[in-house]
């Protein structure tokens, strides 16, 4: 599995949202966050950097995707997946899932 720092920030944002809505306690959110960083530090994920070419690829995706409107961060995730040779992306966002499929990637979970 590959990921970028953007993915870590987005997962942290989701943890904060769950903390605000009461579905996670602050202690639970911090524990999940620390575990995520520990897993990254242990090398359980292949880390990919968002470099200038990735941004340009994301911008091309934003301009090319007429049927599946992408947000900027989702376009960056998708561009990084395509550049890294990924076969599949993990997303729960329907628009990103549709754009990934349009780009030839499979999506997990399949119902997204």
C-alpha positions, 0 to 999 in steps of 0.5 A: 500500500502506498500513501502520501502525507496528504493521505495522512492529513486527510485521515487525521481530518476524518479522525477530528470530525469523528471526535467532534461528532462524538463517535470517537473520544479524544483519547481514541482519536489520538491513539489511532493517530499515533498508531498510524504514524508508528505504522508509517515510521515502521515502513508498513506503507510505501511513502510517495511525495507530492512533487511538481509533476504530480500537481500538474497531472492532478491539474490535467485530471481536473480539467479532463474529468467532465463526468466525474467532478474532482476536488483538488485533493482527490485529484492529487490522490488520483494522480499519485496513484496513476504515477505510482502504477497503482492498480487500485485506490481506496476511497469512500468518495463516490466522485473520486471512485468514478474518476478512478474508474474512468482512469482505469483503476479499480476501486476498493471498496467496490461499492464506492 
